C-alpha cells in the first residue's frame, strides 16, 4: 500500500507513544467507530509500525477498536460492581 503523506500522520503518532508505553493500543471514541472501514484498509497499521528501528517491536503490538457506544459508562459500572 503506498503511503500518502499526512493521511495517517496523527494516527501514526500512536506508534511513537507506543514505543514509550510498551502496551497494546486501544482506539475509542466517535471518530474511531466512524473510520473503522478506513482502519481496516491497513493505512493505520502502516503508519503505526513505520518507526525505523522500532518497527519489529510495533509489528507485535496489538491494536483494538472499542465499538461500545458508552465505554466509559461500561467501565464505571464494572468498577462500581467490584466495590
N, CA and C of each residue as an Amber inpcrd file, in Angstrom:
protein
   249
   0.8420000  -1.1770000   0.0000000   0.0000000   0.0000000   0.0000000
   0.8880000   1.2410000   0.0000000   0.6950000   2.1460000  -0.9240000
   1.5140000   3.3610000  -0.9270000   1.1260000   4.2590000   0.2400000
   2.1170000   4.8830000   0.8040000   1.8990000   5.7870000   1.9380000
   1.6210000   7.1790000   1.4180000   0.5450000   7.7740000   1.8570000
   0.2160000   9.1390000   1.4790000   0.5610000  10.0450000   2.6430000
   1.5030000  10.9440000   2.4110000   1.9560000  11.8420000   3.4750000
   0.7750000  12.5700000   4.0950000   0.7110000  12.5630000   5.3820000
  -0.3140000  13.2820000   6.1100000  -1.5980000  12.5150000   6.3250000
  -1.8510000  11.5030000   5.5220000  -3.1240000  10.7910000   5.6280000
  -3.3130000  10.1690000   7.0050000  -2.3030000   9.5130000   7.4870000
  -2.3740000   8.8410000   8.7810000  -1.4160000   9.4680000   9.7830000
  -0.9990000  10.7200000   9.5610000   0.0110000  11.3250000  10.4160000
  -0.3800000  11.3000000  11.8890000  -1.5720000  11.7850000  12.2390000
  -1.9410000  11.8460000  13.6550000  -2.1320000  10.4600000  14.2470000
  -2.6820000   9.5260000  13.4790000  -2.8100000   8.1670000  13.9910000
  -1.4510000   7.4860000  14.0540000  -0.5440000   7.8480000  13.1600000
   0.8000000   7.2960000  13.2000000   1.5460000   7.7060000  14.4470000
   1.1470000   8.8210000  15.0470000   1.7740000   9.2550000  16.2890000
   1.5130000   8.2490000  17.4000000   0.4860000   7.4330000  17.2540000
   0.2190000   6.3860000  18.2410000   1.3920000   5.4310000  18.3310000
   2.0640000   5.1840000  17.2220000   3.2430000   4.3330000  17.2380000
   4.3670000   4.9470000  18.0470000   4.5050000   6.2720000  17.9640000
   5.5280000   6.9450000  18.7600000   5.2680000   6.7720000  20.2470000
   4.0320000   6.9790000  20.6680000   3.7230000   6.8310000  22.0870000
   3.7900000   5.3720000  22.5040000   3.5030000   4.4620000  21.5740000
   3.5700000   3.0410000  21.8810000   4.9810000   2.6090000  22.2170000
   5.9440000   3.1550000  21.5150000   7.3460000   2.8120000  21.7850000
   7.6770000   3.1830000  23.2220000   7.1460000   4.3000000  23.6900000
   7.4020000   4.7320000  25.0620000   6.6040000   3.9260000  26.0780000
   5.3630000   3.5520000  25.7550000   4.4850000   2.8910000  26.7190000
   4.6690000   1.3750000  26.7530000   4.8460000   0.7480000  25.6060000
   5.0490000  -0.6960000  25.5420000   3.8150000  -1.5360000  25.8250000
   2.6180000  -1.0060000  25.6170000   1.3720000  -1.7340000  25.8720000
   0.5790000  -1.8860000  24.5850000  -0.5480000  -2.5970000  24.6450000
  -1.4270000  -2.6790000  23.4880000  -2.0630000  -1.3260000  23.2330000
  -2.5700000  -1.1220000  22.0360000  -3.1450000   0.1650000  21.6570000
  -4.6410000  -0.0070000  21.4430000  -5.4380000   0.7890000  22.1410000
  -6.8930000   0.7760000  22.0180000  -7.3400000   2.0960000  21.4170000
  -8.1770000   2.0310000  20.4000000  -8.7560000   3.2220000  19.7770000
 -10.2290000   3.2580000  20.1610000 -10.6690000   4.3980000  20.6690000
 -12.0570000   4.5140000  21.1110000 -12.5880000   5.8930000  20.7510000
 -13.8710000   6.0410000  20.9070000 -14.4980000   7.3350000  20.6630000
 -15.2630000   7.3420000  19.3550000 -15.9740000   8.4250000  19.1380000
 -16.8200000   8.5430000  17.9610000 -16.0650000   8.4510000  16.6560000
 -14.8900000   9.0360000  16.5900000 -14.1280000   9.0270000  15.3430000
 -13.6670000   7.6160000  14.9960000 -13.1950000   6.8640000  15.9750000
 -12.6920000   5.5110000  15.7070000 -13.7670000   4.6390000  15.0720000
 -14.9790000   4.7070000  15.5900000 -16.0680000   3.9140000  15.0250000
 -16.4480000   4.3330000  13.6210000 -16.3750000   5.6300000  13.3590000
 -16.7650000   6.1320000  12.0440000 -15.7340000   5.8200000  10.9640000
 -14.4810000   5.6930000  11.3420000 -13.4430000   5.4250000  10.3460000
 -13.0110000   3.9620000  10.3530000 -13.8050000   3.1010000  10.9780000
 -13.4670000   1.6810000  11.0640000 -13.1270000   1.0560000   9.7110000
 -13.9100000   1.3040000   8.6570000 -13.5370000   0.7270000   7.3570000
 -12.1660000   1.2240000   6.8730000 -11.8480000   2.4630000   7.1550000
 -10.5520000   3.0120000   6.7410000  -9.4300000   2.4310000   7.5790000
  -9.7100000   2.1160000   8.8440000  -8.6910000   1.4800000   9.6760000
  -8.3870000   0.0800000   9.1440000  -9.4030000  -0.5770000   8.6050000
  -9.2400000  -1.9410000   8.1130000  -8.4170000  -2.0240000   6.8380000
  -8.2400000  -0.9130000   6.1330000  -7.5040000  -0.9750000   4.8640000
  -5.9860000  -1.0510000   5.0400000  -5.5180000  -0.9820000   6.2850000
  -4.0860000  -1.1590000   6.5420000  -3.2890000   0.1230000   6.6750000
  -3.8800000   1.2570000   6.3650000  -3.1500000   2.5190000   6.4530000
  -2.7280000   2.8750000   7.8650000  -3.6160000   2.6070000   8.8300000
  -3.2630000   2.9010000  10.2150000  -2.0940000   2.0480000  10.6580000
  -2.1660000   0.7390000  10.3950000  -1.0720000  -0.1510000  10.8270000
   0.2310000   0.2320000  10.1420000   0.1690000   0.6100000   8.9000000
   1.3750000   1.0140000   8.1790000   2.0290000   2.2100000   8.8620000
   1.2200000   3.2370000   9.1670000   1.7610000   4.4250000   9.8230000
   2.1900000   4.1210000  11.2540000   1.4550000   3.2550000  11.9290000
   1.7520000   2.8770000  13.3070000   3.0890000   2.1460000  13.4000000
   3.3310000   1.2320000  12.4640000   4.5290000   0.3840000  12.5170000
   5.7620000   1.0360000  11.9110000   5.6000000   2.0390000  11.1130000
   6.7090000   2.6360000  10.3660000   7.5380000   3.5520000  11.2750000
   8.3550000   2.9430000  12.1370000   9.1250000   3.6850000  13.1210000
  10.5890000   3.2440000  13.1510000  11.1620000   3.0060000  11.9940000
  12.5850000   2.6840000  11.9140000  12.9720000   1.4640000  12.7220000
  13.8800000   1.6660000  13.6560000  14.4000000   0.5210000  14.4250000
  13.3590000  -0.1090000  15.3320000  12.2220000   0.5700000  15.5650000
  11.1720000   0.0340000  16.4240000  10.1130000  -0.7340000  15.6430000
  10.2590000  -0.8270000  14.3400000   9.2480000  -1.4740000  13.5040000
   8.9610000  -2.9020000  13.9450000   9.9790000  -3.7030000  14.1820000
   9.7700000  -5.1020000  14.5670000   8.9810000  -5.1930000  15.8730000
   9.2760000  -4.3120000  16.8180000   8.5370000  -4.2970000  18.0830000
   7.0730000  -3.9310000  17.8510000   6.8380000  -2.8890000  17.0780000
   5.4710000  -2.4130000  16.8600000   4.6320000  -3.3880000  16.0430000
   5.2580000  -4.2070000  15.2280000   4.5050000  -5.2060000  14.4690000
   3.8940000  -6.2550000  15.3910000   4.4270000  -6.4040000  16.5870000
   3.9040000  -7.3820000  17.5520000   2.8740000  -6.7730000  18.5080000
   2.6900000  -5.4620000  18.4680000   1.7550000  -4.7870000  19.3700000
   0.3430000  -4.8620000  18.7920000  -0.6000000  -5.4190000  19.5520000
  -1.9750000  -5.4980000  19.0420000  -2.6620000  -4.1410000  19.0980000
  -3.5710000  -3.9220000  18.1700000  -4.4120000  -2.7270000  18.2020000
  -5.8670000  -3.1830000  18.1660000  -6.7020000  -2.4620000  18.8920000
  -8.1140000  -2.8000000  19.0040000  -8.9360000  -1.5290000  18.8260000
 -10.1360000  -1.6800000  18.3000000 -11.0830000  -0.5740000  18.2120000
 -12.2420000  -0.9150000  19.1420000 -12.5010000  -0.0220000  20.0770000
 -13.6220000  -0.1980000  21.0040000 -14.8640000   0.3560000  20.3210000
 -15.8500000  -0.5000000  20.1040000 -17.0560000  -0.0890000  19.3880000
 -18.2650000   0.1100000  20.2900000 -18.1370000  -0.1740000  21.5780000
 -19.2470000   0.0370000  22.5080000 -19.5940000   1.5240000  22.5090000
 -20.8830000   1.8810000  22.4590000 -21.2530000   3.2980000  22.3760000
 -20.9210000   4.1070000  23.6310000 -20.8120000   3.4780000  24.7790000
 -20.5230000   4.1780000  26.0300000 -19.4630000   3.4210000  26.8320000
 -18.2300000   3.3260000  26.3370000 -17.2180000   2.5360000  27.0530000
 -16.8930000   3.0980000  28.4340000 -16.9600000   4.4040000  28.6000000
 -16.6780000   4.9950000  29.9080000 -17.7070000   4.5850000  30.9500000
 -18.9740000   4.6130000  30.5570000 -20.0260000   4.1930000  31.4840000
 -19.9440000   2.7050000  31.7830000 -19.5950000   1.9150000  30.7710000
 -19.4420000   0.4740000  30.9800000 -18.3230000   0.2090000  31.9800000
 -17.1970000   0.9020000  31.8200000 -16.0840000   0.7260000  32.7560000
 -16.4390000   1.1860000  34.1540000 -17.1830000   2.2980000  34.2710000
 -17.6070000   2.7780000  35.5780000 -18.5460000   1.7900000  36.2510000
 -19.4610000   1.1910000  35.4810000 -20.3870000   0.2140000  36.0420000
 -19.6450000  -1.0240000  36.5330000 -18.6690000  -1.4850000  35.7920000
 -17.8820000  -2.6490000  36.2090000 -17.0960000  -2.3060000  37.4690000
 -16.5050000  -1.1270000  37.5160000 -15.7530000  -0.7210000  38.7060000
 -16.6750000  -0.6220000  39.9160000 -17.8990000  -0.1130000  39.7140000
 -18.8470000   0.0080000  40.8310000 -19.2480000  -1.3670000  41.3490000
 -19.4050000  -2.3310000  40.4670000 -19.7620000  -3.6800000  40.8970000
 -18.6570000  -4.3320000  41.7290000 -17.4370000  -3.9160000  41.4940000
 -16.3030000  -4.5040000  42.2350000 -16.1070000  -3.8910000  43.6200000
 -16.8340000  -2.8180000  43.9160000 -16.6950000  -2.1790000  45.2350000
 -17.2950000  -3.0130000  46.3400000
